[in-house]
């Protein structure tokens, strides 16, 4: 089973295209994972969540999905962190790999099929570099091995950069052993106090770009169907991957390139100097993982996402409404929706370049159908459809009462008893004002919002009265 119904924006082509795969019914996807020297921040979490959704969608349409996300576990920043603590790099990388797994699990991110580590692929890296030297695309100089960029005429196609512009922007002080200022390192020498491996060019360690190409070649083949990562990786990392992978293998490197955009915080670029780096584990102390996940999905992946308290509040409110509706129907039981097919409109939206906003709109409609179910049997059926349709987005996968406790950080009974009437009173006043101004569309919308909070309202000559119609949590 395969599908050409999925449309993805291909960075290389500069447009949306039907997904094309090398083999019918099978799709391979590689996503650049983290360099593990510190805890993950929301900028690291966004691609993990985005490509988790894509992997879930692919598994709806393909019989075989092979998804790899790597760990870069040798790097100068890792070396510096290990030296500062007086430990080996394994101590640093194992610590932060475990933390990364914990954080992503809390966000509902499923494990990929493969998680290759750079340090486990040194022989493959050496072999790839040797192939590039033999084919005339790489050379040894001063203990380094470098890829000779002018040897690959298509360089710059992914980033849409011209070679002359890249040369003009190159730093004035270029290493004297480079044949071209654009040439990049495939292998570099290591000092005695740095991690290193034996190679034909002496003891050393790989350059960053060659690592991914070697791991892809071993696990996924010469040509892959989808390569993903953050927008910041387009140049030079992915541009260099294409050059070395194509030249080493003499084949197309990747069919479709998918990149997510940046995360800002309250409109500002996230950086240590700004003091606004948002670590996932710090956010998890304030909010449920599912609420954080929904924020990360709230903006189309190709657009910048601005993280702020308002978004997190909206995410909590949405999940509260959804799980409250499910709790009324399912009670304390853990519902089984595994045999129910996801809604076609949700899948259709996701197949359109991961149009999550349209998928979420449909989930709101499915929630509305659940709340308006005319019988217990219809409610159970609607609940199963609702849950299964949220599955491709990695949402609504927990028992409703457990999820509500996580959202509120307290028991359901306590949340219900302590719920304030201030918001309800405010909505009622807004509706009265809308009716006074003859804005009946706004008044109807506010009535519906109150009904979703399980509030019954009655308009009388003496004003509007309201009461709680049943069990609900806000």
C-alpha positions in Angstrom: 0.0 0.0 0.0 1.4 3.4 -0.9 0.0 6.9 -1.5 0.6 9.8 -3.8 -2.1 11.7 -2.0 0.3 13.2 0.5 1.6 16.6 -0.6 4.7 18.1 1.0 6.5 21.3 0.4 9.9 20.3 -1.1 12.5 22.9 -0.2 14.6 21.7 -3.1 11.8 22.2 -5.6 10.5 25.3 -3.9 6.9 24.1 -4.1 4.4 21.5 -2.8 4.7 18.2 -4.6 3.0 14.7 -4.3 5.2 12.5 -2.2 7.3 10.2 -4.4 9.0 7.1 -3.0 11.6 4.7 -4.4 9.6 1.6 -3.6 5.7 1.3 -3.7 4.3 0.9 -0.2 7.6 1.9 1.5 8.9 5.3 2.7 12.2 6.2 4.2 12.6 9.3 6.3 15.7 10.7 8.1 15.5 13.7 10.5 18.5 15.5 12.0 18.4 15.0 15.7 20.1 16.9 18.6 23.7 17.4 19.5 23.6 16.0 23.0 25.5 18.3 25.3 22.6 20.0 27.1 18.9 19.7 27.8 16.4 20.1 24.9 14.6 23.5 24.4 11.4 24.1 22.6 13.3 24.9 19.4 14.6 21.3 19.6 11.2 20.0 20.4 9.4 21.5 17.5 10.9 19.3 14.7 10.6 16.3 17.0 6.8 16.9 17.3 6.4 17.9 13.6 8.1 14.9 12.2 6.3 12.6 14.7 3.1 13.8 13.2 4.5 13.2 9.7 5.6 9.7 10.7 2.1 8.9 12.1 0.5 10.1 8.9 2.9 8.1 6.7 2.0 4.9 8.7 -1.6 5.6 7.8 -0.8 5.4 4.1 2.3 3.1 3.8 2.7 -0.5 4.7 6.4 0.1 5.6 7.8 3.2 7.1 11.5 3.4 8.1 12.1 6.5 10.2 15.6 7.4 11.5 16.5 10.3 13.8 20.1 10.6 14.8 22.1 11.7 17.8 25.3 13.7 17.2 27.4 12.4 20.1 30.8 13.8 19.1 31.2 17.5 18.8 33.4 20.4 20.1 30.6 21.5 22.5 30.4 18.0 23.9 34.2 17.9 24.2 34.1 21.2 26.2 31.3 20.0 28.5 33.2 16.7 29.2 36.4 18.6 29.9 34.7 21.0 32.2 33.4 18.1 34.3 36.5 16.0 33.9 34.6 13.0 32.4 34.5 11.2 29.1 32.2 12.3 26.4 30.0 9.2 26.9 29.1 10.5 30.4 27.8 13.7 28.8 26.1 12.2 25.8 24.4 9.4 27.7 23.0 11.8 30.3 21.4 14.1 27.7 20.2 11.3 25.4 18.3 9.9 28.4 16.9 13.4 29.2 15.9 13.9 25.6 14.0 10.6 25.6 12.2 11.6 28.8 11.3 15.0 27.5 10.0 13.8 24.2 8.0 11.0 25.8 6.3 13.6 28.0 5.4 15.4 24.7 3.8 12.2 23.3 6.6 11.8 20.7 6.9 8.2 19.6 10.3 6.7 19.2 11.6 6.5 15.6 12.5 3.1 14.2 16.2 3.9 14.3 18.3 6.3 16.5 21.9 6.0 15.1 24.7 7.6 17.0 27.7 9.1 15.2 30.3 7.3 17.3 28.9 4.0 16.3 29.5 4.7 12.6 33.1 5.7 12.3 33.9 2.9 9.8 31.1 4.0 7.5 32.2 7.6 7.7 35.8 6.7 6.8 34.6 4.6 3.9 32.4 7.4 2.5 35.4 9.9 2.8 37.6 7.4 1.0 35.0 7.1 -1.9 35.0 10.9 -2.2 38.8 11.1 -2.4 38.9 8.3 -5.1 36.3 10.1 -7.2 38.2 13.4 -7.0 35.7 15.3 -4.9 37.8 15.4 -1.7 41.4 15.9 -0.8 43.8 15.6 2.1 45.6 18.6 3.4 47.4 19.3 6.7 45.9 16.3 8.5 42.4 17.3 7.3 40.2 15.9 4.6 38.1 18.4 2.8 35.2 18.2 0.3 36.1 20.4 -2.8 32.9 22.3 -3.4 33.7 23.5 -7.0 33.8 19.8 -8.0 30.0 19.6 -7.6 28.3 21.9 -10.0 24.8 21.8 -8.4 26.1 23.1 -5.1 23.7 25.7 -3.7 20.5 24.3 -5.3 18.8 23.6 -2.0 19.5 26.9 -0.3 19.1 28.8 -3.6 22.5 30.4 -3.2 24.9 31.2 -6.0 28.5 30.2 -5.7 29.8 33.7 -6.3 27.6 35.1 -3.6 28.8 32.4 -1.2 32.4 33.2 -2.1 31.8 36.9 -1.5 30.4 36.2 1.9 33.2 33.9 2.9 35.4 34.9 5.8 38.6 36.8 4.9 40.8 34.5 7.0 40.3 31.1 5.3 42.4 28.1 6.3 45.5 28.2 4.0 45.2 24.5 3.2 41.8 24.9 1.6 41.7 24.9 -2.2 38.5 26.9 -2.2 37.1 29.1 0.7 33.9 27.0 0.4 35.5 23.6 0.9 34.3 22.0 4.1 35.8 19.5 6.5 35.1 15.8 6.3 37.8 14.7 8.8 40.0 16.6 11.2 42.9 15.7 13.5 42.4 15.2 17.2 44.8 16.2 19.9 45.7 13.8 22.7 43.1 15.2 25.0 40.3 15.1 22.3 38.2 12.1 21.3 39.6 10.5 18.2 39.7 7.4 16.0 42.3 5.8 13.8 41.9 6.6 10.1 44.1 6.5 6.9 44.7 10.2 7.6 45.8 9.8 11.2 44.0 9.9 14.5 41.0 12.3 14.3 37.3 12.7 14.2 34.6 13.4 11.6 33.3 16.7 10.4 29.6 17.4 11.2 28.2 17.1 7.7 29.6 13.8 6.7 28.1 12.0 9.7 24.5 12.1 8.5 25.3 11.0 5.0 27.2 8.0 6.4 24.4 7.0 8.7 21.8 7.4 6.0 23.8 5.2 3.6 24.1 2.4 6.1 20.5 2.3 7.4 18.3 3.8 4.6 20.3 3.4 1.3 21.8 5.6 -1.3 18.6 7.5 -1.9 16.0 8.4 0.7 12.5 9.6 0.3 12.2 12.4 2.9 14.9 14.3 4.8 13.8 16.6 7.5 15.1 19.1 10.0 15.0 22.7 11.1 15.2 25.6 8.6 18.6 26.6 10.1 20.1 23.4 8.7 19.4 24.1 5.1 22.7 25.8 4.7 25.4 24.7 5.1 24.5 21.3 6.7 21.9 19.9 4.3 23.5 21.6 1.3 26.8 19.8 2.2 25.0 16.5 2.7 23.6 16.7 -0.8 27.0 17.4 -2.3 28.9 14.6 -0.5 26.1 12.1 -0.7 25.5 12.6 -4.4 29.2 12.5 -5.3 30.0 9.5 -3.1 27.1 7.4 -4.4 26.6 8.7 -7.9 22.8 8.7 -7.2 20.0 11.1 -6.2 20.5 11.8 -2.4 17.0 12.6 -1.4 13.6 13.1 -3.1 11.9 15.5 -0.7 13.4 18.0 1.7 11.1 19.2 4.5 12.1 22.0 6.9 10.3 23.5 9.9 10.6 27.2 10.8 12.0 28.8 13.9 10.6 29.3 17.4 10.6 32.7 19.0 9.6 33.6 22.6 7.3 36.6 23.0 8.4 37.9 19.6 12.1 37.6 20.4 14.7 35.2 19.0 15.5 32.6 21.6 19.1 32.9 22.8 21.2 32.6 25.9 22.1 36.3 25.6 18.4 37.2 25.8 17.9 34.8 28.7 14.8 33.4 27.1 15.8 29.8 26.3 12.8 27.7 27.2 13.8 24.2 28.2 11.3 21.5 27.7 11.7 20.1 31.2 11.2 23.5 32.8 8.0 23.9 30.9 6.8 20.4 31.9 7.0 21.6 35.5 4.3 24.2 34.6 2.1 22.5 32.0 1.2 19.1 30.8 3.2 17.6 27.9 0.1 17.4 25.8 -0.6 21.1 26.2 3.0 21.9 25.2 2.6 19.6 22.2 -0.6 21.4 21.1 1.2 24.8 21.2 4.0 23.4 19.0 1.4 22.3 16.5 -0.7 25.5 16.6 1.2 27.2 13.8 1.9 25.6 10.4 5.4 24.0 10.5 6.8 26.3 7.7 5.8 29.5 9.6 7.7 30.8 12.7 6.0 29.9 16.0 5.9 32.5 18.7 5.8 30.9 22.2 3.9 32.9 24.7 1.6 32.4 27.8 -1.5 33.2 25.7 -0.9 30.2 23.4 -0.3 27.9 26.3 -3.5 29.1 28.0 -5.5 28.5 24.8 -3.9 25.0 24.5 -4.9 24.1 28.0 -8.5 25.4 27.4 -8.9 23.4 24.2 -7.6 20.1 25.8 -9.8 20.8 28.9 -12.9 21.0 26.8 -12.0 17.9 24.7 -11.1 15.7 27.6 -14.1 16.9 29.7 -16.4 15.9 26.8 -14.7 12.5 26.7 -14.9 12.1 30.5 -18.6 12.6 30.5 -19.0 9.7 28.0 -16.3 7.3 29.1 -16.4 7.8 32.8 -13.4 6.3 34.5 -12.9 3.5 31.9 -10.0 3.6 29.5 -11.7 3.7 26.1 -10.6 1.4 23.3 -10.6 3.2 20.0 -7.8 1.2 18.3 -10.2 -0.4 15.8 -11.8 2.9 14.7 -10.4 4.6 11.6 -9.4 8.3 11.8 -11.8 10.8 10.3 -11.2 11.3 6.6 -11.2 15.1 6.8 -8.5 15.0 9.4 -6.3 12.8 7.3 -7.1 14.9 4.2 -5.9 18.0 6.0 -2.7 16.4 7.2 -2.0 15.0 3.7 -2.1 18.6 2.5 1.4 19.5 3.7 0.5 18.9 7.3 -2.3 21.4 7.5 -2.7 21.0 11.2 -5.0 24.0 11.7 -7.6 22.5 9.4 -7.2 19.2 11.2 -7.7 20.9 14.5 -10.8 22.6 13.2 -12.2 19.2 12.3 -11.4 17.9 15.7 -13.4 20.8 17.2 -16.4 19.7 15.0 -16.0 16.1 16.1 -16.0 17.2 19.8 -19.2 19.2 19.0 -20.8 16.0 17.6 -19.9 14.1 20.7 -21.4 16.8 23.0 -24.6 16.7 20.9 -24.9 12.9 20.8 -28.6 11.9 21.3 -28.0 8.6 23.1 -25.3 6.8 25.1 -24.6 4.5 22.2 -24.1 7.4 19.8 -21.9 9.2 22.4 -19.7 6.1 22.7 -19.4 5.9 18.9 -18.6 9.7 18.6 -16.0 9.4 21.4 -14.2 6.6 19.6 -14.2 8.6 16.3 -13.0 11.7 18.1 -10.1 9.9 19.8 -9.0 8.0 16.8 -9.0 11.1 14.7 -6.8 12.9 17.2 -4.3 10.0 17.0 -2.4 11.1 13.9 -1.7 14.4 15.7 -0.6 12.5 18.8 -3.4 14.0 20.9 -6.1 12.6 23.1 -4.2 9.4 23.8 -4.7 9.3 27.6 -7.6 8.3 29.8 -9.7 11.4 30.1 -9.7 11.7 33.9 -5.9 11.2 34.0 -5.4 13.9 31.4 -7.6 16.3 33.2 -5.7 15.8 36.4 -2.4 16.6 34.5 -3.9 19.6 32.9 -5.0 21.1 36.2 -2.3 19.7 38.4 -5.0 18.6 40.9 -7.9 16.1 41.2 -11.0 16.4 39.1 -13.1 16.9 42.2 -10.9 19.7 43.5 -10.8 21.4 40.1 -14.6 21.3 39.8 -15.2 22.5 43.3 -12.8 25.4 43.1 -13.7 26.5 39.6 -14.5 30.2 39.6 -17.7 31.7 38.3 -15.9 34.9 37.2 -15.3 33.6 33.6 -18.9 32.5 33.2 -20.2 35.9 34.5 -17.8 37.7 32.1 -19.1 35.6 29.1 -22.7 36.3 30.1 -22.1 40.0 30.3 -20.4 40.0 26.9 -23.4 38.2 25.4 -25.8 40.7 27.0 -23.8 43.5 25.4 -23.7 41.8 22.0 -27.5 41.4 22.2 -27.9 45.1 23.2 -25.9 46.1 20.1 -27.9 43.7 17.9 -24.8 41.6 17.2 -26.7 38.4 17.2 -24.0 36.3 15.5 -21.6 37.2 18.4 -24.3 36.6 20.9 -25.0 33.1 19.5 -21.2 32.3 19.5 -21.0 33.3 23.2 -24.1 31.2 24.0 -22.4 28.2 22.3 -19.2 28.8 24.3 -21.2 28.8 27.5 -22.9 25.6 26.5 -19.5 24.0 25.9 -18.7 24.9 29.6 -22.0 23.0 30.5 -23.7 26.3 31.3 -27.5 26.6 30.6 -28.7 30.2 30.1 -32.2 31.6 30.1 -33.1 35.1 28.8 -35.9 36.6 31.0 -37.5 40.1 31.2 -35.4 40.6 34.3 -32.1 39.7 32.5 -30.1 36.6 31.7 -29.9 33.8 34.2 -27.5 30.9 34.1 -26.9 27.6 35.9 -24.6 24.6 35.7 -26.3 22.0 33.6 -24.2 19.1 34.6 -20.7 17.9 35.5 -17.9 19.9 33.8 -14.4 21.1 34.5 -12.9 24.4 33.5 
